[in-house]
């Protein structure tokens, strides 16, 4: 029985191979349901992420149209019309080198028909790079003796926040941090933010006590 339009058909008469129709012995009925290709809703581009993060898959709705889904999932490709590969959004981390890649959703039914959603691009932002330098380079100072810690990185619009060990105040930009007067080793952590992405760097400072003043300082810039 040739059927080309997706629909539900009612068959009320059956014939044998000789095209005879014997009333009462060959009659019957059957329902034939023809599945059409699945329909996939339009997807939106996922929110921008930073280098090394995972995307949150955009919402998607699939209507099977009398069919049964056999497989489905997400795919990505470096170019819009290239060969796509399957991926799991909860597992794949994206590199900055993949910025601008395309993703789509697919669904296949029992007839072997595969439909695809529209394609959207993934935005991956770079993480800032940080290099810390100390002056003096050995970072061994006495209390009340200044040390300059300079942070350098690529990009622009950086927000610097540096803090030392527990009990040491933190600040942004050029700040002076008071350290306890006893000899000790301290860690200074610097965080740089660029367009919502962050990187951190760490340097160590050894402070020798100043019995007269009772405090040491670190100056950052």
N, C-alpha and C positions, 0 to 999 in steps of 0.2 A: 504494500500500500504506500504509494508515494505521498509524503507529506513534506511540504517545504515551509509552511508558515507555522510558527510556534503557537500551539493551541491544544485543546483537549478534544479528541474526536470520539464519537460513539459509533461503533460498528454493530449493525443489527442483522446482517445476513452473511452467512458463510457458504462458500462453494467449494466443491472438490476439484481435483486436478483436471477433470473432464468438463469443467464449467457447468456441471449439472447442479440443480438446486432442488433437493428433496425436502418438501415441507415436513416439518415435524422431526426430522432426523438431523438436518444440517443447519438449522437455525440457531441463533444465539447472539450474544452481545459481548462487547469488550470495550474498555476505555483505553485509549492511547494518549499519553501526555507527551508533548514535544517540548523540550527545554530550549529556551533561548539563551544567548550568552549572558553572563552575569553583568550587572551594572555597578560601577564603582563611583562613589561620590568624588567631587573635586577636593583635592587636598591643598592645604596651605603650606608655605615654607616653614620649617621649624625655626625656633628662636635661635639667634646667633650663639655660638659657644666659643670657648677658648681652646687653644691648642692642647690636645690630650684629654679632652672631655668627650662625653657621649651626648647625642642629641635626644630630645624628647620627641618621639614619633607623633606627627600630627594626627588628629582624629580622622578616621576613615570608616565609611559605611558601605557594605557590599550587599546587593540584592541578587539572589540567585536565579530568579525568574523560572521557577519549576525545576531547576537543576539542583545538583548536590555538589558542594564544594569538595574538591579533591586535594587541592593545595593552594596556599596563599602566603603572602609575606612581602617583605621590603627588598628592594634592589637598588644598587647605586652604580654610577658610571662616571668616568672623568669627563666625558663629552655627552651632549644631549642625545645624540643619535648613535652612540657606540654600543658595544656589547655590555649588557648589565649583569652584575653579579649579586647573588643573594647575600643579605646580611641581617643580623639581629641587632636592633637598636639598643638593647639592654647590654650588649656585649662589646660592640665595636667602639673603639675610641678613635677620634678623628685628629689627624695632624694638620698643621697649618698649610702644608703642601697640598692638602685636599680641599682647600677653600674653593668654592665655586662648583664642586661636584654636584651631579644631579641624582635625585632619588625618585622612586615611583613605587606604587603598590600594585600587586598583581593578584588575580584570582582565577583558578582553573576549575571547570566543572567536569562531570563524569563523561561528557562527550569529547573531552580533549580540547575544549575551547578555552583559550586564555585571554582575558581582558586586562588592560593596564589603565591605571589612573593617569592623570596629567603629571608632568614632570616639574619638580621644583628644585631650587638650588640650596645647598647647605653653605652657611657662612661660618667660617672658622677664623677667629681672630688670633693674632700672634701674642705670645706671652713676652713681656719685656725682658731684656737681658740685663743682668746686674754684675758689675765688677767693683769690688771694694778695695780701696788702697788706704794704707795707714802711713802717717807721718808723725813720729819716726816709724820706720817700717817694722822694727821689732816689737812695737806696741808695748814696751815696758816703761812705765812712767811712775813718778812719785805723785803722791796726793798733791792737789793744787797745780799740777803740771799739765798743760793742755796737750791733747792729741787730736789731730784732724783725721777724720774718717770720711773719705770722699766716695760717693757712689756714682758710677757712670753706666749708662745703658743706651740701647738703640731706641729710636722712636721719639715721641714727644708726649706732653701732657702727663707727666709722671707725678705721682703723689708718694712722697717718701715718709715712712714712719719708722723710726728707730727706737729700740728699747734695749736695755741691758738686762741684768739678772733680776731676780725677785727683789722688790723694794726700790727699784730704779724707775723714775718717771719716764714717760714716753712723750714724744712730740713729733711734729712734722716740720721738715725743712731744717733751717739752722737752729739748733737747740743745744743747750748745755745740760748735761746730766750729772747729778751728784752721786758719787760712789762712796761707800763706807771707807773709813780711813785705814782699816786693817789690810795687811798684805793679802791679796787674793787674786784669783783669775776670774775674769768676767767675760761673758759672751754678749756681743752686740749683734742683734738681728735687724736686718733692714728689709723692708718690703716695698716693692715698686709696683704701682698700679698703672696700667695703660688700657684705656677703653674697656674697663671692667675686668681685665685679666691681670693676674698678679704673679710675681716671682719673688723669691726671697734669697738672701745671701747672709752669711754669718762670718764674723771675725772675732778673734779673741784678744783681750787686753789684760795684761798683768799690772796690778797697781801695788806700789810700795807705800807704806804708811808715812804720813807727815805728822809727826807728833805735835807740831805747833798748831796746825789748823784743824786737823782731824777730818779732812775730806779730800777726795780726789774728784777730778772733773774729766769729762769727755766732751769734746766739741765736735759736732758733725756738720758737714756742709755738702 
